[in-house]
Amino acid sequence: VFWPDHVQRETPFASKAAIELIARIEQKTLDDGSVIELNRGAILEAHYTPEFRRVTLVRGEANFEVAKDPNRPFVVNVAGVDVRAVGTQFNVRLTGDTVDVIVSEGIVSVSPKEQSLKGVAGFEAPLLEVGHRAVMKLGDTPRFDVTVLSAIEMDRELGWQPRLMDFDDVPMSEIVAAFNRSNEVQLVLGDADLEGMRLSYSLWSDNVEGFVRLMESSFGMRAEWRGNTEIVLRDIRSLSR
C-alpha cells in the first residue's frame, strides 16, 4: 500500500478522502491550558477575551477538557447553540441539522442564543451532568432531548477519542476488531491464517497507518485499499501461491 507524506498528495492507491479518514486525531492546547481533541475533519475557531473563553465549532466533532477558571466561563458555540462550562469535560458534535452534547465530567448548560428564543415561552436551558446527552434539531422550536447514557453507550459514542491499546499475546482478529471500533476506515484480514497470529504491542487507537506500516515492514503482510473505507491485509506468502 502507498502511504503519502501529505494528505493532499494524489496517489493511485488511495483517494484523498480515504487518506483523510486515517489521519491522526488532532489535539490542541489553548492559552489557558484547556485541551481540545478534534475528530477527523472538524474545524474549530477560538476567540478569547478577558471576560470569556469562547470557541466556535464550525464543523464536525470535538471533545473539550476545560481548564478551571471560575472568573471566565468557557463557551462552545455550535450552529447557534451555546455549551457553557467552567471546568469540565464534554463532547460536541454537529451532524447535518443536529447538535449533540455528551458530558463525561462536571456539569454544563446548553441553550440556543437569545435571539432564537424570542417568542418562546417557558424555555429552560438544561443542566447536564456526567452521562447526560442532549440532542437538538436545528430550525425547530428550541428544545433539547436529554437522555442518560449507560457506560457501554458512552464508550461507543466517545470511542473515536485516541487511547493507548496494550496488547499482550493477543490474536490479530481481536487487534483488528479494536481498531475497527475506533475508526471509520475498517481493517479486513484477507487470509484466514492471519486471524490466529498473536502479537504483543502498544498502539494508539487512531494510528491505523502506523499499524499497517508495522504489519508490512515486520510481519510479512501487504495492505490494499478497497474503496475509501477498507484496508485489506494479506499474507505475502499467499499472494505468491
C-alpha positions in Angstrom: 0.0 0.0 0.0 1.2 3.5 -0.7 1.2 6.0 2.2 1.8 9.6 1.1 3.7 12.0 3.3 0.9 14.6 2.9 -2.8 14.1 2.7 -3.1 16.5 -0.2 -0.9 14.4 -2.5 -2.8 12.3 -5.1 -1.9 8.6 -5.3 -3.2 5.8 -7.4 -3.6 3.6 -4.4 -5.9 5.6 -2.1 -8.1 8.7 -2.7 -7.6 11.9 -0.9 -10.9 11.2 1.0 -9.5 7.8 2.1 -6.2 9.3 3.3 -8.1 11.9 5.4 -10.1 9.2 7.1 -6.9 7.7 8.6 -5.3 11.0 9.6 -4.4 11.1 13.3 -6.8 12.8 15.7 -5.6 16.4 16.2 -5.1 17.7 19.7 -4.9 21.5 20.5 -4.0 23.1 23.8 -5.4 26.6 24.2 -3.7 29.5 26.0 -5.5 28.7 29.3 -4.5 25.1 29.3 -7.8 23.7 28.0 -7.3 20.7 25.8 -9.4 20.0 22.7 -9.4 16.8 20.6 -10.7 17.4 17.1 -12.2 14.4 15.3 -11.2 14.0 11.7 -12.5 16.8 9.5 -13.5 19.1 12.4 -12.9 22.8 12.2 -12.7 25.0 15.3 -12.1 28.7 15.9 -11.0 30.2 19.3 -12.0 33.7 20.5 -10.6 34.6 23.9 -11.3 37.8 25.8 -10.6 38.9 29.4 -14.2 38.1 30.3 -15.0 34.9 28.2 -13.3 31.9 26.7 -15.3 31.3 23.6 -14.7 28.8 20.8 -16.8 28.1 17.7 -17.2 24.5 16.4 -17.7 25.2 12.7 -17.9 21.6 11.5 -17.6 18.1 12.9 -16.9 16.8 16.4 -14.6 17.8 19.2 -14.0 16.8 22.8 -13.2 19.6 25.4 -11.3 19.2 28.6 -11.7 22.6 30.1 -9.2 24.2 32.5 -10.9 25.6 35.6 -11.3 29.4 35.7 -14.4 30.5 37.7 -14.0 34.0 36.6 -14.0 33.2 32.8 -16.7 30.8 31.6 -15.8 28.5 28.7 -18.4 28.7 25.9 -18.6 26.5 22.8 -20.9 27.8 20.1 -22.1 25.3 17.6 -24.7 26.3 15.0 -26.2 28.9 17.3 -26.2 26.7 20.4 -24.1 27.7 23.4 -22.5 25.0 25.6 -21.2 26.6 28.7 -18.8 25.3 31.4 -16.2 26.5 33.9 -14.1 23.3 34.3 -15.3 20.0 32.9 -15.1 17.6 30.0 -17.7 17.2 27.3 -18.1 16.2 23.7 -19.9 18.3 21.0 -20.9 17.0 17.6 -22.6 18.9 14.7 -24.1 16.5 12.1 -26.3 17.9 9.4 -29.1 19.7 11.3 -28.4 18.1 14.7 -26.3 19.3 17.7 -25.3 16.5 20.1 -23.7 17.2 23.5 -22.4 14.4 25.9 -20.9 15.2 29.3 -18.2 12.9 30.7 -17.1 15.1 33.7 -18.6 18.0 35.6 -21.7 20.0 34.7 -22.5 22.1 31.6 -25.5 24.1 30.4 -26.8 24.1 26.9 -29.0 26.8 25.3 -29.8 28.4 22.0 -28.6 32.0 21.6 -31.0 34.6 23.0 -32.3 35.8 19.6 -33.6 32.3 18.8 -35.6 32.3 22.0 -37.7 35.3 21.1 -41.4 34.4 21.4 -40.6 31.1 23.1 -42.3 30.9 26.4 -41.1 28.8 29.3 -37.8 27.6 27.8 -35.4 26.3 30.4 -31.8 25.6 29.5 -31.0 22.1 30.7 -28.0 21.4 33.1 -26.2 18.3 32.0 -24.4 16.1 34.5 -22.0 13.2 33.9 -23.5 10.7 31.4 -26.2 13.1 30.2 -26.7 13.6 26.5 -28.6 16.5 24.9 -29.7 16.5 21.3 -31.3 19.4 19.5 -32.7 19.6 16.0 -31.8 22.9 14.4 -34.6 25.0 13.0 -37.3 23.5 15.3 -38.7 25.2 18.3 -35.8 25.3 20.8 -35.9 22.0 22.7 -33.3 19.6 23.8 -34.0 15.9 24.2 -32.0 14.8 27.2 -31.2 11.2 28.0 -28.8 9.3 30.3 -26.2 7.0 28.6 -25.0 3.8 30.1 -21.3 3.2 30.4 -21.4 1.0 27.3 -23.2 3.7 25.3 -20.7 6.3 26.5 -17.8 4.2 25.3 -19.4 3.7 22.0 -20.2 7.3 21.4 -16.8 8.6 22.5 -14.8 5.7 21.1 -13.2 7.9 18.4 -11.0 9.6 21.0 -7.4 8.2 20.9 -6.3 5.8 23.7 -3.3 3.6 24.1 -4.2 0.0 23.4 -1.8 -2.5 25.1 -1.9 -6.0 23.5 -0.2 -8.9 25.3 -0.1 -12.1 23.2 -3.5 -11.1 21.5 -4.7 -12.7 18.3 -4.8 -10.5 15.2 -8.6 -10.8 14.9 -9.0 -9.0 18.3 -6.5 -6.3 17.4 -8.2 -5.6 14.1 -11.6 -5.5 15.9 -10.2 -3.0 18.4 -9.1 -0.7 15.6 -12.3 -1.0 13.8 -14.4 0.1 16.8 -12.4 3.4 16.9 -12.1 4.3 13.2 -14.2 4.8 10.1 -11.6 3.1 8.0 -12.0 -0.7 8.6 -9.3 -3.3 8.6 -10.0 -6.6 7.0 -7.9 -9.8 7.3 -7.8 -11.2 3.8 -6.3 -14.6 4.8 -7.8 -16.9 7.5 -4.3 -17.8 8.7 -3.8 -14.2 9.9 -6.7 -14.3 12.4 -4.8 -16.5 14.9 -1.5 -14.8 14.6 -0.6 -13.4 18.0 1.1 -10.1 18.8 2.3 -8.1 21.9 2.4 -4.4 21.2 1.2 -1.0 22.4 -0.6 1.1 19.8 -2.7 4.3 19.7 -6.3 3.6 18.6 -6.3 6.3 15.9 -2.9 5.2 14.4 -4.3 2.9 11.6 -1.5 4.0 9.3 1.2 3.1 11.8 -0.3 -0.3 12.5 -0.5 -1.1 8.8 3.1 0.1 8.2 4.2 -2.2 11.0 2.4 -5.2 9.6 4.0 -4.6 6.2 7.5 -3.9 7.4 7.8 -6.5 10.2 5.2 -9.2 9.7 5.2 -10.1 6.1 1.9 -8.6 5.1 0.7 -6.5 2.2 -2.1 -3.9 2.5 -4.5 -2.9 -0.2 -7.2 -0.2 -0.2 -10.7 -1.5 -1.1 -12.7 1.6 -1.8 -12.3 4.6 0.6 -13.1 2.9 3.9 -11.4 -0.6 3.9 -7.8 -1.8 4.0 -7.3 -5.5 3.4 -4.3 -7.1 5.0 -2.9 -10.2 3.2 -0.1 -12.6 3.9 2.6 -12.0 1.2 3.1 -15.8 1.0 -0.5 -16.3 0.0 -0.1 -13.9 -2.9 2.7 -15.9 -4.4 0.8 -19.2 -4.4 
